[in-house]
Amino acid sequence: MILVPIKNTTSAKQRLAAVLDQPSRTALAQAMIYDVLTALHNWKNRPPVAVVTSDPYAVKLAGEYRFEVIPDSDNPGETGAIEMATRICVERGVDSTLVIPADIPLIEAWELEEILKHAPAEGSVLVPAADGRGTNAAFRRPANLFPLRFGNDSFKPHHAAAQATGKTCVVLNFAGIAVDVDNPEDLQQLIALPGETRAQRLAREYARVGRALLPVQPRSGTE
């Protein structure tokens, strides 16, 4: 099962407060949710998807895509949400979990397919963020092989925990999954990279009209 934890967007992306007001941060968070869930929706041979949230926007979009919603009324953050959702998966006898965040708007279905292709019969697959510090995808089989603890520097602890199980741990790097948006530098990168996701279009519009304190950067590659 694919698990997507989503915090309440009304207070999303506080680390962007220096360049965006809260309504703009909320709209950006919602745009990224749209990009991630749409990528999953368009992946035809994917496992079942469960969105772990109580955010109204995320619940509505999950319903439109016919994804399961696992209510997260306490909203304890990604770590607590995934702990709760993992317990539910284990109780159901789910074989494996693939956890991805909702702020990786350049994610592509083929990257997720590669994760499953490289997944060991027992063990894990980890995909780091571009800076090598965060974890932007985590596959576990069995579903609760080791606990996930998300944060700014989660990759090394996740890798150590995976290796401590004695099972195979595969580390993969993907350009799309690697791009998350937490700080102003990430937002600049999102604007500059090629692509026309909803989050990219919104970020470029913010920069164009001066809503965000960001330069409009030239985009490389072809559209």
C-alpha positions in Angstrom: 0.0 0.0 0.0 1.1 3.5 -0.8 0.8 5.9 2.2 0.8 9.7 1.7 0.7 11.7 5.0 -0.6 15.2 4.7 -0.6 17.8 7.4 -3.2 20.5 7.6 -2.6 23.0 4.8 -4.0 26.0 6.8 -0.6 26.2 8.6 1.6 24.6 6.0 5.2 25.4 5.0 6.2 27.7 7.9 9.8 27.7 6.7 8.6 29.7 3.6 7.2 32.5 5.9 10.1 34.8 4.9 9.0 34.9 1.3 5.3 33.9 1.3 2.3 34.8 3.5 0.2 32.0 4.9 -2.6 32.0 2.2 0.2 31.7 -0.4 1.9 28.9 1.5 -1.5 27.1 1.8 -2.2 27.4 -1.9 1.3 26.1 -2.7 0.9 23.2 -0.4 -2.4 22.3 -2.0 -0.8 22.6 -5.5 1.9 20.1 -4.4 -0.7 17.8 -3.0 -2.5 18.0 -6.3 0.7 17.2 -8.3 1.6 14.2 -6.1 -1.9 12.6 -5.9 -2.5 13.2 -9.6 0.8 11.4 -10.4 -0.4 8.5 -8.3 -3.9 8.6 -10.0 -2.3 8.4 -13.4 -0.1 5.4 -12.5 -2.3 2.6 -13.8 -0.6 -0.4 -12.3 0.0 1.0 -8.8 -0.8 -0.6 -5.5 -3.7 0.8 -3.4 -3.3 4.4 -2.1 -4.2 5.7 1.3 -4.0 9.4 2.1 -3.4 9.9 5.8 -5.0 13.2 6.7 -7.9 15.2 7.9 -7.1 18.2 5.8 -10.3 19.1 3.9 -8.6 19.8 0.6 -6.7 16.5 0.7 -9.7 14.6 1.7 -11.8 16.0 -1.1 -9.1 15.3 -3.8 -8.5 11.8 -2.4 -12.3 11.2 -2.8 -12.3 12.4 -6.4 -9.4 10.0 -7.1 -11.1 7.2 -5.1 -8.1 6.8 -2.8 -8.7 5.6 0.7 -8.6 8.3 3.5 -7.2 7.2 6.8 -8.3 10.0 9.2 -5.6 11.8 11.1 -7.6 13.9 13.4 -4.8 14.4 16.0 -2.5 15.6 13.2 0.7 14.7 15.1 2.9 15.2 12.1 4.3 12.8 9.5 5.9 10.5 12.0 2.9 10.0 14.1 0.6 9.7 11.1 2.7 7.0 9.5 3.0 5.1 12.8 -0.8 5.0 13.0 -1.3 4.1 9.4 1.3 1.4 9.5 -0.5 -0.2 12.5 -3.6 -0.3 10.4 -1.8 -1.8 7.5 -0.3 -4.6 9.7 -3.8 -5.3 11.2 -5.1 -5.7 7.7 -2.3 -8.1 6.7 -0.9 -5.6 4.1 2.4 -7.0 2.7 4.3 -3.8 2.2 4.1 0.0 2.5 5.6 2.7 0.3 5.5 6.1 2.1 5.9 9.3 0.1 5.4 12.9 1.2 3.0 15.3 -0.4 5.6 18.0 -1.1 7.5 16.4 -4.0 5.6 17.9 -7.0 8.0 16.6 -9.7 7.4 13.0 -8.8 6.8 10.7 -11.8 5.1 7.3 -12.0 8.1 5.6 -13.6 10.2 6.5 -10.6 7.7 4.7 -8.3 7.6 1.7 -10.6 11.4 1.5 -10.3 11.1 1.5 -6.5 8.8 -1.5 -6.7 11.0 -3.3 -9.3 14.0 -3.0 -7.0 12.1 -3.9 -3.8 13.5 -7.0 -2.2 11.4 -9.9 -1.1 12.2 -8.8 2.5 13.8 -5.5 3.1 13.5 -1.9 2.1 14.1 0.8 -0.6 15.0 4.4 0.4 15.1 7.4 -1.8 16.8 10.5 -0.4 16.0 14.1 -1.0 18.3 16.1 -3.2 20.4 17.3 -0.3 20.9 13.8 1.0 19.4 14.6 4.4 15.7 13.9 4.1 13.9 10.8 3.0 11.4 11.3 0.1 10.3 7.7 -0.4 10.5 4.7 1.9 9.4 1.2 1.0 9.2 -1.5 3.7 8.4 -5.2 3.4 7.1 -6.4 5.8 5.0 -3.2 6.2 6.4 -2.5 9.7 10.0 -3.7 9.1 11.4 -0.6 11.0 9.8 2.6 12.3 10.0 5.7 10.2 11.0 9.0 11.8 10.6 11.9 9.5 12.4 15.3 9.8 15.2 17.4 8.2 17.8 14.7 8.7 15.9 11.5 8.5 17.8 9.7 5.7 20.8 8.5 7.7 18.7 7.3 10.7 16.4 5.5 8.3 19.3 3.9 6.5 20.8 2.8 9.8 17.5 1.4 11.0 17.0 -0.5 7.7 20.5 -2.0 7.9 20.0 -3.0 11.5 17.1 -5.3 10.5 19.6 -7.5 8.7 17.5 -7.3 5.5 18.4 -5.9 2.2 18.3 -2.1 1.9 18.4 -0.6 -1.6 19.1 3.1 -2.0 17.9 4.7 -5.2 18.2 8.3 -6.5 15.5 10.0 -8.7 15.5 13.5 -10.0 11.8 14.0 -9.5 11.3 12.4 -6.1 14.4 14.2 -4.9 12.8 17.7 -5.2 10.9 18.7 -2.1 9.9 22.2 -1.1 10.6 23.3 2.4 12.6 26.5 2.3 13.1 29.5 -0.1 16.1 27.9 -1.8 13.8 24.9 -2.7 11.2 27.2 -4.0 13.8 28.9 -6.3 14.8 25.5 -7.5 11.2 24.5 -8.2 10.8 27.7 -10.3 14.0 27.0 -12.3 13.6 23.4 -13.1 11.9 22.4 -16.4 8.3 21.3 -16.1 4.8 22.7 -15.8 3.3 21.1 -12.7 0.6 23.0 -10.8 3.1 23.9 -8.0 5.6 25.2 -10.5 3.1 27.3 -12.3 1.9 28.8 -9.0 5.4 29.5 -7.8 6.4 31.2 -11.0 3.3 33.3 -10.8 4.2 34.3 -7.3 7.6 35.4 -8.4 6.3 37.2 -11.5 3.9 39.4 -9.7 6.2 40.0 -6.7 4.1 38.1 -4.3 7.1 36.0 -3.3 10.5 37.7 -2.7 12.1 35.5 -5.3 13.7 36.2 -8.7 12.2 34.6 -11.8 15.0 32.3 -12.9 15.5 31.0 -16.5 14.4 27.4 -17.0 16.7 24.9 -18.5 15.7 22.2 -20.9 12.7 22.1 -23.3 9.1 22.5 -22.3 
